[in-house]
Amino acid sequence: MRYRVLIEQDEDGVYVAEVPALPDCVSQGETRTEAINNIKEAIAGYLESLEADGEPVPPSIAEEIVEVTP
Protein backbone atom coordinates (compact mmCIF):
# COMPACT_ATOMS: atom_id res chain seq x y z
CA MET A 1 0.00 0.00 0.00
CA ARG A 2 1.05 3.56 -0.60
CA TYR A 3 0.40 6.48 1.75
CA ARG A 4 1.33 10.12 1.46
CA VAL A 5 4.01 11.02 4.01
CA LEU A 6 4.78 14.62 4.95
CA ILE A 7 8.32 15.29 6.16
CA GLU A 8 9.41 18.51 7.80
CA GLN A 9 12.56 19.48 9.61
CA ASP A 10 11.82 20.99 13.03
CA GLU A 11 13.66 23.82 14.76
CA ASP A 12 16.12 21.34 16.30
CA GLY A 13 17.02 19.83 12.92
CA VAL A 14 15.07 16.60 13.51
CA TYR A 15 13.03 15.30 10.58
CA VAL A 16 9.40 14.64 11.53
CA ALA A 17 7.30 12.38 9.30
CA GLU A 18 3.53 12.07 9.50
CA VAL A 19 0.84 10.28 7.52
CA PRO A 20 -2.29 12.43 7.02
CA ALA A 21 -4.49 9.42 6.17
CA LEU A 22 -3.54 7.69 9.45
CA PRO A 23 -4.34 9.96 12.42
CA ASP A 24 -1.52 10.19 14.98
CA CYS A 25 0.85 8.10 12.83
CA VAL A 26 4.01 10.15 13.34
CA SER A 27 7.71 9.32 13.57
CA GLN A 28 11.03 11.11 13.34
CA GLY A 29 14.70 10.70 12.58
CA GLU A 30 18.02 12.50 12.70
CA THR A 31 18.15 12.32 8.88
CA ARG A 32 15.47 12.31 6.20
CA THR A 33 16.33 8.68 5.38
CA GLU A 34 16.03 7.65 9.02
CA ALA A 35 12.66 9.43 9.29
CA ILE A 36 11.40 7.59 6.19
CA ASN A 37 12.56 4.22 7.53
CA ASN A 38 10.98 4.95 10.91
CA ILE A 39 7.64 6.05 9.44
CA LYS A 40 7.51 2.86 7.34
CA GLU A 41 7.75 0.86 10.58
CA ALA A 42 5.13 3.10 12.20
CA ILE A 43 2.74 2.63 9.26
CA ALA A 44 3.16 -1.16 9.38
CA GLY A 45 2.43 -1.20 13.12
CA TYR A 46 -0.54 1.14 12.69
CA LEU A 47 -2.08 -1.05 9.98
CA GLU A 48 -1.48 -4.22 12.01
CA SER A 49 -3.26 -2.60 14.95
CA LEU A 50 -6.24 -1.61 12.81
CA GLU A 51 -6.55 -5.13 11.41
CA ALA A 52 -6.22 -6.72 14.87
CA ASP A 53 -9.01 -4.48 16.17
CA GLY A 54 -11.22 -5.18 13.14
CA GLU A 55 -11.07 -1.55 12.05
CA PRO A 56 -11.12 -0.56 8.38
CA VAL A 57 -7.76 0.11 6.75
CA PRO A 58 -7.69 3.45 4.89
CA PRO A 59 -7.15 2.98 1.15
CA SER A 60 -3.78 3.69 -0.36
CA ILE A 61 -3.33 6.84 -2.41
CA ALA A 62 -3.35 7.36 -6.12
CA GLU A 63 -2.08 10.73 -7.21
CA GLU A 64 -0.48 12.44 -10.12
CA ILE A 65 2.12 15.18 -10.16
CA VAL A 66 1.17 17.80 -12.69
CA GLU A 67 3.58 20.35 -14.06
CA VAL A 68 2.10 23.71 -14.94
CA THR A 69 3.95 26.15 -17.14
CA PRO A 70 2.90 29.81 -16.75
N, CA and C of each residue as an Amber inpcrd file, in Angstrom:
protein
   210
   0.8410000  -1.1790000   0.0000000   0.0000000   0.0000000   0.0000000
   0.8830000   1.2370000   0.0000000   0.3170000   2.2960000  -0.5260000
   1.0520000   3.5610000  -0.5960000   0.2820000   4.6270000   0.1720000
   0.9890000   5.3750000   0.9970000   0.4040000   6.4760000   1.7470000
   1.2590000   7.7140000   1.5780000   0.6070000   8.8500000   1.5390000
   1.3340000  10.1180000   1.4580000   1.9910000  10.3640000   2.8150000
   3.2610000  10.7100000   2.8030000   4.0090000  11.0230000   4.0150000
   4.5330000  12.4480000   3.8890000   4.2640000  13.2520000   4.9110000
   4.7780000  14.6170000   4.9510000   5.9970000  14.6360000   5.8640000
   7.0820000  15.2300000   5.3860000   8.3150000  15.2870000   6.1620000
   8.7420000  16.7440000   6.2810000   8.9500000  17.1590000   7.5280000
   9.4130000  18.5140000   7.7960000  10.5570000  18.4550000   8.7920000
  11.4590000  19.3910000   8.6610000  12.5560000  19.4820000   9.6130000
  12.1520000  20.4880000  10.6850000  12.2230000  20.0780000  11.9640000
  11.8150000  20.9860000  13.0340000  12.9500000  21.9350000  13.3980000
  12.6860000  22.7900000  14.3970000  13.6600000  23.8230000  14.7610000
  14.9560000  23.2520000  15.3350000  14.9200000  21.9870000  15.7770000
  16.1240000  21.3380000  16.3030000  16.8720000  20.5380000  15.2480000
  16.3720000  20.5470000  14.0100000  17.0210000  19.8310000  12.9230000
  16.5620000  18.3950000  12.7670000  15.6000000  17.9680000  13.5880000
  15.0680000  16.6020000  13.5110000  14.0180000  16.5480000  12.4110000
  14.0180000  15.4760000  11.6330000  13.0290000  15.2960000  10.5780000
  11.8160000  14.5730000  11.1610000  10.6540000  15.1940000  11.0130000
   9.4050000  14.6440000  11.5270000   8.5570000  14.1990000  10.3410000
   8.1080000  12.9460000  10.3880000   7.3030000  12.3770000   9.3020000
   5.9170000  12.0420000   9.8450000   4.8820000  12.4030000   9.0920000
   3.5260000  12.0710000   9.4950000   2.7200000  11.6160000   8.2890000
   1.6800000  10.8420000   8.5660000   0.8400000  10.2770000   7.5200000
  -0.5760000  10.8450000   7.7000000  -0.9770000  11.7980000   6.8510000
  -2.2860000  12.4340000   7.0170000  -3.4670000  11.4510000   7.0110000
  -3.3830000  10.3710000   6.2580000  -4.4880000   9.4180000   6.1710000
  -4.5960000   8.5310000   7.4100000  -3.5580000   8.5320000   8.2470000
  -3.5390000   7.6930000   9.4460000  -3.3490000   8.6020000  10.6640000
  -4.4270000   9.0160000  11.2970000  -4.3360000   9.9580000  12.4170000
  -3.3490000   9.4970000  13.4970000  -2.5180000  10.4170000  13.9310000
  -1.5200000  10.1870000  14.9780000  -0.4100000   9.2250000  14.5770000
  -0.2640000   8.9360000  13.3000000   0.8450000   8.1010000  12.8300000
   1.9940000   9.0470000  12.4840000   2.9150000   9.1920000  13.4490000
   4.0140000  10.1490000  13.3360000   5.2960000   9.4630000  13.7860000
   6.4100000   9.8110000  13.1540000   7.7130000   9.3170000  13.5700000
   8.7410000  10.3970000  13.2670000   9.9810000  10.1270000  13.5910000
  11.0300000  11.1120000  13.3410000  12.3630000  10.4290000  13.1480000
  13.3500000  11.2160000  12.7560000  14.6990000  10.7000000  12.5820000
  15.7030000  11.8330000  12.5130000  16.9540000  11.5050000  12.7650000
  18.0210000  12.5040000  12.6970000  18.2970000  12.9170000  11.2500000
  17.9910000  12.0230000  10.2960000  18.1520000  12.3250000   8.8760000
  16.8160000  12.0490000   8.1850000  16.6850000  12.5500000   6.9840000
  15.4670000  12.3110000   6.2010000  15.2940000  10.7980000   5.9520000
  16.3790000  10.1190000   5.6300000  16.3290000   8.6780000   5.3840000
  15.8920000   7.9270000   6.6340000  16.4200000   8.3020000   7.7690000
  16.0310000   7.6520000   9.0230000  14.5490000   7.9020000   9.3170000
  14.0750000   9.1150000   9.0720000  12.6620000   9.4290000   9.2920000
  11.7750000   8.5830000   8.3770000  12.1800000   8.4020000   7.1390000
  11.4020000   7.5870000   6.1920000  11.3750000   6.1330000   6.6450000
  12.5180000   5.5990000   7.0450000  12.5560000   4.2160000   7.5260000
  11.6910000   4.0430000   8.7730000  11.7540000   5.0260000   9.6790000
  10.9770000   4.9450000  10.9110000   9.4760000   5.0570000  10.6460000
   9.0750000   5.9080000   9.7070000   7.6390000   6.0470000   9.4350000
   7.1070000   4.8000000   8.7300000   7.9390000   4.1240000   7.9520000
   7.5100000   2.8610000   7.3390000   7.1760000   1.8440000   8.4210000
   8.0130000   1.7670000   9.4490000   7.7470000   0.8620000  10.5760000
   6.4780000   1.2850000  11.3170000   6.3110000   2.5960000  11.5050000
   5.1290000   3.1040000  12.2050000   3.8560000   2.7870000  11.4230000
   3.9050000   2.9380000  10.1060000   2.7440000   2.6270000   9.2590000
   2.4040000   1.1480000   9.3750000   3.4010000   0.2860000   9.2950000
   3.1600000  -1.1580000   9.3850000   2.5050000  -1.5080000  10.7190000
   3.0120000  -0.9480000  11.8070000   2.4260000  -1.1970000  13.1200000
   1.0170000  -0.6550000  13.2380000   0.7870000   0.5120000  12.6630000
  -0.5380000   1.1380000  12.6870000  -1.5430000   0.2520000  11.9580000
  -1.1760000  -0.2110000  10.7720000  -2.0790000  -1.0490000   9.9830000
  -2.3330000  -2.3920000  10.6660000  -1.3030000  -2.9690000  11.2670000
  -1.4850000  -4.2210000  12.0140000  -2.4670000  -4.0250000  13.1590000
  -2.3590000  -2.9000000  13.8380000  -3.2560000  -2.5980000  14.9550000
  -4.6980000  -2.4520000  14.4800000  -4.8910000  -1.7570000  13.3580000
  -6.2400000  -1.6070000  12.8120000  -6.8410000  -2.9740000  12.4790000
  -6.0630000  -3.7980000  11.8040000  -6.5480000  -5.1260000  11.4110000
  -6.8560000  -5.9890000  12.6340000  -6.0060000  -5.9270000  13.6500000
  -6.2170000  -6.7230000  14.8660000  -7.4910000  -6.2990000  15.5910000
  -7.8220000  -5.0020000  15.5070000  -9.0130000  -4.4790000  16.1650000
 -10.2540000  -4.5450000  15.2780000 -10.0900000  -5.0810000  14.0580000
 -11.2190000  -5.1830000  13.1390000 -11.6620000  -3.8530000  12.5570000
 -10.7770000  -2.8750000  12.5980000 -11.0680000  -1.5470000  12.0550000
 -10.7390000  -1.5130000  10.5640000 -11.4320000  -0.6560000   9.8130000
 -11.1230000  -0.5580000   8.3780000  -9.7460000   0.0680000   8.1450000
  -9.0700000  -0.4170000   7.1360000  -7.7610000   0.1150000   6.7520000
  -7.9960000   1.1670000   5.6780000  -7.5190000   2.4140000   5.8980000
  -7.6860000   3.4490000   4.8870000  -7.0570000   3.0190000   3.5610000
  -7.6930000   3.3650000   2.4540000  -7.1490000   2.9810000   1.1520000
  -5.8320000   3.6920000   0.8710000  -5.0210000   3.0520000   0.0390000
  -3.7780000   3.6940000  -0.3630000  -4.1030000   4.8360000  -1.3140000
  -3.1050000   5.6610000  -1.5760000  -3.3280000   6.8380000  -2.4080000
  -3.0380000   6.5570000  -3.8750000  -3.6570000   7.3310000  -4.6880000
  -3.3480000   7.3620000  -6.1160000  -3.3140000   8.8390000  -6.4770000
  -2.1840000   9.3100000  -6.8840000  -2.0790000  10.7260000  -7.2090000
  -1.1700000  10.9210000  -8.4010000  -1.3140000  12.0580000  -8.9910000
  -0.4770000  12.4370000 -10.1160000   0.2240000  13.7430000  -9.7780000
   1.4190000  13.9040000 -10.2660000   2.1250000  15.1760000 -10.1620000
   1.9730000  15.8580000 -11.4930000   1.4580000  17.0670000 -11.4640000
   1.1710000  17.8030000 -12.6870000   2.0750000  19.0300000 -12.7440000
   2.7410000  19.1840000 -13.8630000   3.5840000  20.3530000 -14.0650000
   2.7920000  21.3960000 -14.8230000   2.8200000  22.6120000 -14.3120000
   2.1030000  23.7120000 -14.9430000   3.1250000  24.7510000 -15.3730000
   3.0660000  25.1420000 -16.6160000   3.9520000  26.1520000 -17.1440000
   3.1710000  27.4560000 -17.3070000   3.6220000  28.5240000 -16.6420000
   2.9010000  29.8110000 -16.7530000   3.0200000  30.4260000 -18.1330000
